[in-house]
Amino acid sequence: MKKALYLVIFLLLTQQSLFAKFYDELSMSFKNDALFGKDQDYTSGLEFSYKKANSDLTYYLGQDIYTPEKKDTTIPIAGEHPYGAWLYIGVSKKVQFDNLQNDFKISIGTIGKNAKGKSSSNSIHKIIGASKEKGWDTQVHKSIAYNISLKSFYDPLNFKSDGYTVKPYFVADVGNVFTDYGLGLSVDTDINNFLNLYAMGERRQINKNIFLEGENKNGSTQYSVDKINHKNIITLGLETTYVENYNIVFEMIFNSKEYKTQTHNNNYSMIKVVKKF
């Protein structure tokens, strides 16, 4: 766990020197389930984003990694999450239609060997002293993958009071990676100019999740699990300005079980650093 923390600190320190001179806003987020003592299902994610001044477009580069619980066999254990990874680029845009605020995000990338899940995951495992994963040859295979995400807020439904704001919203994903839709509720609490606490709760109907369906390069689903058709998500977050022009965000994400043989809820944490200049 300590070595994983050192990795996060290293990434946070290097991200400014890599990109700061080119863009007006840069962020890096790192997701992992190690805080909950797990290493399975959705287990790790890394995403960089940048946004130029006076632009309503944000650009992304990211990778998500999925693994089973037991990783010391070349053939995955039946009923456990298939191996899978997604390497993608994306762009998001905020669009206002009268009282309807929409956040669109389009992502396109690759699933399979070219997503570099095997090398990335085993590199992290080497840093934290964990054993090497042996089943990546069975990973979900899809040469090209795309997804469109939408999050919409209807302003007349928002409730504002002294110190907090409550906002219902609609979410949806369409693509060959995920297809789902649902409703959510967010609560923001501004404690002062430097600290904001927030919470979100969502209920989603799941129609497609390529990482649970486990499609391999032959088009079969030999390594798959039976997905549950609904999902509940609770997010607890804290955002603070700890140095001038820097924001840090920390989230804990709690998910209900996503497939019938899942032994634990897939909970993970996220740390995000935003540099404005």
Buried (B, 14 or more C-beta within 10 A) or exposed (E): EEEBEEBBEEBBEEBBEEBBEEBBBBBBBBBBBBBBEBBBBBBBBBBBBBBEEEEEEBBBBBBBBBBBBEBEEEEBBEBBBBBBBBBBEBBBEEEEEEEEBBBBBBBBBBBBBEBBBBEBBBEBBEEBEBEEBBBBEBBBBBEEBBBBBBBBBBEEEBEEEEEBBEBBBBBBBBBBBBBBBBEBBBBBEBEEEEEBBBEBBBBBEBEBBBBBBBBBEEEEBEBBBEBBEEBBBBBBBBBBBEEEEBBBBEBBBBBBBBBEEBEEBBBBBBBBBBBBE
